[in-house]
Amino acid sequence: MRFPARSTLSLGTLACGGLTVWAAATQYKAKQCLDGALHPAASSASITDQGCEMTTTSGSTVLVAISGPPFEAGVTSAFGFVVLGIAALVAFLRPARRSSQ
């Protein structure tokens, strides 16, 4: 069975693009945590395995879950998005060039 190259490359590009956007949103939330923007009374914050752990000015600890892919997955999916996007573009343009000759 032969897979159609154009649709396979297009779906791979879209999947990598979606994962890149999800990873970027996760990293943005982690940055907000470290900046103290997730809680109005946060005095310090750190990223743990459980999520964003903030200490408030009153001394209590607030835990905000951060779910999503890790940073490495975002970088890898961005690379895959570029490579598969270029390959899909070549696959779409190649037949047009052959028919015009």
Buried (B, 14 or more C-beta within 10 A) or exposed (E): EEEEBBEBBBEBBBBBBEBBBBBBEBBEBBEBBBEBEBBEEBEEBEEEEEBBBBBBEEEEEBEBEBEBBEEEBBEBBBEBBBBBBEBBEEBEEEEEEEEEE
